[in-house]
């Protein structure tokens, strides 16, 4: 029983997942710091308040419906997604393209088979007739 557990824990997938979780948590702290310390103060400077928490609060029978809290969370999500895309994803794509060009590995789209193009056109025309 212990041997099986040890084999399971030492499998590559479990160790890789553990490393990914730790690095993800550290990276999350970096992205959160970027959003909280740089992007939100910029938004605050432009619009006056970085939080919409007090915006559009509805009181129904003593129950507060705080739409502003949702808007704040949505804006934070979009800022974090944009930060990850522009700081990590886009530069990594450029690096990967440059490395591929340097190695002579350029992904070219294969030429379309004329028969497949013709069949696709026929299918699309038939779909229009229905």
C-alpha positions in Angstrom: 0.0 0.0 0.0 2.8 2.5 0.9 4.7 1.4 -2.2 1.7 2.2 -4.5 1.2 5.6 -2.8 4.9 6.4 -3.3 4.8 5.5 -7.0 1.7 7.6 -7.4 3.3 10.6 -5.7 6.6 10.3 -7.7 4.9 10.1 -11.1 5.8 12.9 -13.4 2.3 14.3 -13.6 1.9 14.8 -9.9 5.3 16.4 -9.4 4.7 18.6 -12.5 1.3 19.7 -11.2 2.8 20.5 -7.8 5.5 22.7 -9.4 2.8 24.4 -11.6 0.7 25.2 -8.5 3.6 26.7 -6.6 4.8 28.8 -9.6 1.2 29.8 -10.4 0.8 31.1 -6.8 4.0 33.1 -7.0 3.0 34.4 -10.4 -0.4 35.3 -9.1 1.2 37.5 -6.5 3.2 39.3 -9.2 0.1 39.9 -11.3 -1.9 41.0 -8.3 0.9 43.5 -7.3 1.0 44.8 -10.9 -2.8 45.4 -10.9 -3.1 46.7 -7.4 0.1 48.9 -7.4 0.2 50.1 -11.0 -3.0 49.7 -13.0 -5.6 50.5 -10.3 -3.8 53.7 -9.3 -3.7 54.7 -13.0 -7.4 54.1 -13.2 -8.0 56.0 -10.0 -6.0 59.0 -11.4 -8.1 59.0 -14.5 -11.6 58.4 -13.1 -11.3 59.4 -9.5 -11.9 56.0 -7.7 -10.4 52.6 -8.4 -13.4 50.9 -6.8 -17.0 50.7 -7.9 -18.2 49.1 -4.6 -20.4 52.0 -3.6 -21.8 52.4 -7.1 -25.3 51.2 -7.8 -26.4 49.8 -4.4 -30.1 48.8 -4.3 -31.9 48.2 -1.0 -34.8 45.8 -1.3 -36.5 45.0 2.0 -33.3 45.5 4.0 -31.2 43.4 1.6 -28.4 45.2 -0.2 -27.9 44.3 -3.9 -24.4 45.6 -4.6 -23.9 45.7 -8.3 -20.8 47.9 -7.9 -19.0 45.1 -6.1 -19.5 42.9 -9.1 -18.3 45.6 -11.4 -15.2 46.0 -9.3 -14.5 42.3 -9.5 -15.2 42.3 -13.3 -12.8 45.2 -13.9 -10.1 43.6 -11.7 -10.5 40.3 -13.7 -10.2 42.1 -17.0 -7.1 44.0 -15.8 -5.5 40.8 -14.6 -6.3 39.1 -17.9 -4.9 42.0 -19.9 -1.8 42.1 -17.7 -1.2 38.4 -18.2 -1.7 38.6 -21.9 0.4 41.7 -22.6 3.2 40.9 -20.1 3.5 37.1 -20.5 1.6 35.6 -23.5 2.3 38.2 -26.2 6.1 38.4 -25.4 6.3 34.6 -25.2 4.6 34.3 -28.6 7.1 36.7 -30.1 10.0 34.9 -28.6 8.7 31.5 -29.9 8.3 33.0 -33.4 11.8 34.5 -33.3 13.3 31.2 -32.2 11.4 29.3 -34.9 12.6 31.7 -37.5 16.1 31.4 -36.3 16.0 27.6 -36.5 14.4 27.8 -39.9 11.2 26.3 -38.6 8.5 28.5 -40.1 5.0 27.2 -39.9 3.4 27.6 -43.2 -0.1 26.8 -43.9 -0.4 23.8 -46.2 -1.8 24.6 -49.6 -5.5 23.9 -49.7 -6.5 20.9 -51.9 -8.6 22.3 -54.8 -11.0 19.3 -54.4 -11.6 20.1 -50.8 -12.2 23.8 -51.6 -14.7 22.7 -54.2 -16.5 20.3 -51.9 -16.6 23.1 -49.2 -18.2 25.5 -51.7 -20.8 22.9 -52.7 -21.6 22.2 -49.0 -22.0 25.9 -48.3 -24.3 26.4 -51.3 -26.4 23.4 -50.4 -26.7 24.8 -46.8 -28.0 28.1 -48.2 -30.8 26.3 -50.2 -32.2 24.6 -47.1 
